């Protein structure tokens, strides 16, 4: 499965809808299996500093093959991955809100959300993950 532009738009819309329901303004990025930007949405009144963070969260979820929230604890001082956020030219993000998109146990893309707390960013990202999983399920029926 390839993350098409059409699919990226659907995932962006799902995340935007969830963010609006939560009263949030978010930056939302979708990347493909190579971490390349496929789609991006910046909601009105969103902090522009979160643009690169959202993109890098999506990239990190693909590059590290895990949700970015999994890196948060390990990256703390004294943790096994302390300093990982300084690698890859600083692209590794250890804040929650980056989630890989998985198809047949293979990462085919990722979503990154930035603009609120990590817990809120994760919730907005997971709205797109749920839609992605439903799309995958429909293809197998």
KAMO-V226724 format. One line per field, one symbol per residue. burial: # if it has 24 or more other ideal C-beta (glycine too) atoms within 12 Angstrom, else .. A space follows every 50 residues. Layout:
BEGIN
burial=???
END
This chain:
BEGIN
burial=..#...##.###.###.##..#.##########.#.#######..#...# ######################..#........##.....########## ##....##########.#.##########.##..##.....
END
